[in-house]
Amino acid sequence: MKFTDFQLKDFLQQALKEINFYQPTEVQERLIPVVLAGKDLVGESKTGSGKTHTFLLPIFQQLEDRDYTQVVITAPSRELAEQIYQACKQLASHAPFSVRLANYVGGTDKARQIERLAKNQPHLVIGTPGRIYDLVDSGDLDIHKTRTFVVDEADMTLDMGFLETVDRIASRLPKEVQILVFSATIPQKLQPFLKKYLQQPVMEQIATKTVISDTIDNWLVSTKGRDRNALIYQMSQMMQPYLAMIFVNTKDRAEELYLYLQQQGLKVARIHGDVPARERKRTMNQIKNLDYSFVVATDLAARGIDIEGVSHVINDAIPQDLSFFIHRVGRTGRNGLDGTAITLYSPQDDSAIRDLEKMGIRFLPKEIKDGEFVETYDRDRRAQREKKREKLDTEMIGLVKKKKKKIKPGYKKKIQWAVNEKRRKTKRAERRAQGRAERKAKRQTF
C-alpha cells in the first residue's frame, strides 16, 4: 500500500514526498481510514510506529480556512508537543491557505500568547494539558467549535498526573467532537475517561511483532563493582557513535553523569525535568543539528520524542517502570537502521532482568576485554550448574542412603548399578529437554 491510496489532497502528497514518506506503516494503513471516516478512535501501538502522521494527515485533509480553532492536540511533555508542532509546520508549509498553528506549553510567555489570541484564534492547537486548559479557562482560547480532539501518549499523560486536566479540556468541547486517543498501552485507569467522552470508538491494537526491533543489538554488561561513570566513559571511547542516548533513572543522576562526561571532554547534552523550558528547547535543536554526540536523559526523553540518527542507547540503570525499557531501547534501530542498546547491571538487578525476559526481551551478555566488547557466558550459568548438583529426587536420595549402610557385597553392587543407571537416565532426560528448548527457541527466533 502507498500513501496515494488514501486519496489525500495534493499538498499533503507534496509534503509527504518532501520527507520521503511513500509507504505507510501498519498503524497508518489501518487507522488513517478510521480517522478520515470521522469516528472516535483508541489506537494502541508501540512507540516509533508512526502515530503522529496517523492523526495529522486526516486532520490536515479536513482543515478549512475558517476563523476558529478546529483541532486541539494534547501531549504530556513539552518536547513531544514541540515534535508534533514541527510535523504540523512541515505539512502546513504546503497548504493552499495560511494555516495558523499554536504551540502552548508551560514555561513560555503566557501574556504574549493571550495577546495573539485576542487578534485571531489558531486553526490548530498543540500543547501540554496545563497551558491549554489555562488559556481555555481564562476565555482567551475558544474551543467551543473544535471538531477534533487528540490525546497523544495517553498512558504517559495518566502517569504524569495530567489526565484530570485533559478531562477538563474535554468538558469544554462540543458534544459532536471527534476524539482520538493514541497510546503505547491502554491502562485500566484510562477506561473511565474513554467511556465518558468517546462515542462508540473504534478500538484498534496494533500487535507488536517483536518487543524491540530486530535491527537492535541488545547487550547486557555487568558492572562487576566498577564505577559506572568510568565504565560509561570507557564505552563511549569504544563506540564512536553517530549519536548516543544515555538513560538514567533520576534528575540528580543525570546531572552527575552529565558533568562527569563533560569534564572528560565529551560533547554531551542533558535533558530532564529540572532543565528550564527555554534551555531544553535550545538543547533539542542543537541535538537535531548534531552539535552533540551524547545525550544524558531521564525517561522524559524516552517517550514520544523523535531524535533522528540515534545509533546507540546506554541504560545506566534498569528503569523502575520496566515498560520504559522498551521505550528507551526503541530510540535506536528506527526506520530499518541498525542500532545498539547496552544495559549495565549488577547482581541486585537479576529479578528485573528476568521480568524483562518474560516480556520477550532477549539479551546478549557482553564484557569488555582488551578494549573490545566480547561475548561472555550467560549470567545464569553458574546458578544453573549449582542447581544441577543439588537436583537429586527422592528415589536417588533413598538409593544413596541405602548405599551408605553396611550391607552384603552382592546387594551393594546392585545398589551401585541402580544409582549409576538412575544418573544415566536423568542425564539423558536433561539432554532431551535441553534439545527441545533449543529447538523451540530457534522456531521463535525465525
Buried (B, 14 or more C-beta within 10 A) or exposed (E): EEBEEBEBBEBBBBBBEEEEBEEBBBBBBBBBBBBBEEBBBBBBBBBBBBBBBBBBBBBBBBBEEEEBBBBBBBBBBBBBBBBBBBBBEBBBEBBEEEBBBBBBBBBBEBEEBBEBBEEEBBBBBBBBBBBBBBBBEEEBBBBEBBBBBBBBBBBBBBBBEBBEBBBBBBEBBEEEBBBBBBBBBBEEEBEEBBEEBBEEBBBBEBEBEEBBBEBBBBBBBBBEEBEBBEBBBBBBEEBEBBBBBBBBBBBEBBBBBBBBBBEBEBEBBBBBEEBEBEEBBEBBEBBBEEEBBBBBBBBBBBBBBBBEEBBBBBBBBBBEEBBBBBBBBBBBBBEEBEBBBBBBBBEEBEEBBEEBEEEEBBBEBBBBEEEEBEEBEEBBEEEEEEEEEEEBEEEBEEBEEBBEEEEEEEEBEEBEEBBEEBEEEBEEEEEEEEEEEEEEEEEEEE
